[in-house]
Amino acid sequence: MKRIQLLCSVLVVAGIFMACKNETTPEIKTVETVAETANVDATAKYAKVEFGIDGMTCAMGCAKTIEKQMAKMEGVKSAVVDFEKELAMVEYDENKLTPQSLEEAVAKVSDTYKVRDVKMITDDNAKSACKEDCNKACCKDMTKEEKMACAEACNKPCCASKA
């Protein structure tokens, strides 16, 4: 009987040690989401703003919470927070919100989050930035003619518009 108890004890202790993981670094996963409001006013005048957010420590707790908070605001069409780049992009109704009200919404989530570098995004700015990104990605170390052909062949939606 004592042998069975000893064997069971050894098995339990071995099971506990084998089940414990000694990993010191947590696994980090980046999840990109787009939070959109259900009701979008067709007569609204929408503007896009991009700004940095300092103080975020995680994608699911910080970035997702800020994204959800902004998406719930009346007048927000879409809100995306990228944890890795520490950036937020919000499309909102200019008649209902201002960039300052978006900053205040971020501050209400937590005092640790600080908004920086607020800039308005126009369609021309977005297309230009996308084309630059396309050129960097696929046209590195090419001649001018090759770069032009590469930009034409870029499969990103903004580059495909050729605008």
C-alpha positions in Angstrom: 0.0 0.0 0.0 2.8 2.4 0.8 4.4 1.7 -2.6 1.2 2.7 -4.3 1.0 5.9 -2.3 4.7 6.7 -3.0 4.2 6.0 -6.7 1.1 8.2 -6.9 3.0 11.0 -5.1 5.9 10.8 -7.5 3.5 10.9 -10.5 1.7 13.9 -9.1 4.9 15.8 -8.4 6.3 14.9 -11.9 3.0 16.0 -13.5 3.2 19.4 -11.7 6.8 20.0 -12.8 6.1 18.9 -16.4 3.0 21.1 -16.7 4.8 24.3 -15.6 6.2 26.4 -18.3 9.3 28.4 -17.6 9.0 30.9 -20.5 10.0 34.4 -19.4 8.9 36.2 -22.5 5.2 36.4 -23.2 3.9 35.7 -26.7 2.8 38.9 -28.5 0.2 38.7 -31.2 -0.9 41.7 -33.3 -4.5 41.8 -34.2 -5.7 44.4 -36.7 -9.4 45.2 -36.5 -11.7 47.8 -37.9 -14.4 49.1 -35.6 -17.2 50.7 -37.4 -20.5 52.2 -36.2 -23.7 50.7 -37.5 -25.4 54.0 -38.5 -23.6 56.1 -41.0 -25.1 59.4 -42.0 -25.1 59.8 -45.8 -25.3 63.6 -45.6 -22.4 63.9 -43.1 -19.1 65.6 -44.1 -16.5 63.1 -43.1 -12.9 63.9 -42.3 -10.0 61.6 -41.5 -7.4 62.3 -38.8 -4.3 60.3 -37.8 -2.5 60.7 -34.6 0.1 58.9 -32.4 -0.8 57.4 -29.0 1.9 57.1 -26.4 1.6 54.9 -23.3 0.0 51.8 -24.8 1.5 48.5 -23.5 -0.6 45.9 -25.2 -2.7 45.3 -28.3 -5.8 43.8 -26.8 -6.0 45.8 -23.6 -4.9 49.2 -24.6 -5.2 49.6 -28.4 -8.5 47.6 -28.6 -10.0 49.6 -25.7 -9.1 52.9 -27.2 -10.5 51.8 -30.6 -13.8 50.7 -29.1 -14.1 53.9 -27.1 -13.7 56.1 -30.2 -15.9 53.8 -32.3 -18.8 54.3 -29.9 -18.7 58.0 -30.2 -21.6 59.6 -32.1 -20.3 60.8 -35.5 -17.4 58.3 -35.8 -17.6 56.3 -39.0 -14.5 54.2 -38.3 -11.7 53.9 -35.9 -8.5 51.9 -36.1 -5.7 51.7 -33.6 -2.4 50.1 -34.6 -0.5 49.0 -31.5 2.8 48.3 -33.2 2.9 51.7 -34.9 1.3 53.5 -32.0 -1.1 55.1 -34.5 -4.8 55.8 -34.6 -6.8 56.6 -37.7 -10.3 57.9 -37.3 -12.9 58.9 -39.8 -15.5 61.1 -38.3 -18.3 63.6 -39.1 -16.9 67.1 -38.9 -20.3 68.5 -37.9 -20.4 66.4 -34.7 -16.7 65.9 -33.7 -13.4 67.6 -33.7 -9.9 66.3 -33.4 -9.8 67.7 -29.9 -12.8 65.7 -28.9 -11.1 62.5 -30.2 -8.0 63.4 -28.1 -10.3 63.9 -25.0 -11.9 60.5 -25.7 -8.4 58.8 -25.6 -7.5 60.7 -22.4 -10.8 59.5 -20.8 -9.8 55.9 -21.3 -6.7 56.3 -19.2 -4.4 59.1 -18.0 -1.4 57.1 -19.3 -2.3 57.6 -23.0 -1.0 60.7 -24.6 -2.0 61.9 -28.1 0.7 63.3 -30.3 1.2 64.5 -33.9 -2.5 65.0 -34.9 -2.8 65.5 -38.6 -5.7 65.7 -41.0 -5.6 63.2 -43.9 -6.9 64.2 -47.3 -7.4 61.8 -50.2 -4.4 63.3 -52.0 -2.2 62.8 -48.9 -3.3 59.2 -48.6 -2.8 58.3 -52.2 0.7 60.0 -52.2 1.7 58.2 -49.1 0.5 54.9 -50.5 2.4 55.4 -53.8 5.5 56.2 -51.8 5.0 53.0 -49.8 4.5 51.0 -53.0 7.7 52.5 -54.5 9.7 51.7 -51.4 8.3 48.1 -51.2 8.7 47.0 -54.8 11.0 49.5 -56.5 14.1 49.5 -54.4 17.3 49.7 -56.3 15.7 50.2 -59.7 16.2 52.7 -62.5 13.7 55.5 -63.0 12.0 53.6 -65.9 11.8 50.4 -63.8 10.4 52.4 -60.9 7.6 53.8 -63.1 6.8 50.3 -64.4 6.8 49.0 -60.8 4.4 51.7 -59.6 2.1 50.9 -62.5 2.2 47.2 -61.6 1.7 47.8 -57.8 -1.4 45.9 -56.7 -2.4 48.1 -53.8 -5.8 49.6 -54.3 -4.5 53.2 -54.0 -1.9 52.6 -56.6 -4.3 50.8 -58.9 -6.4 54.0 -59.1 -3.4 55.7 -60.8 -4.5 59.0 -59.3 
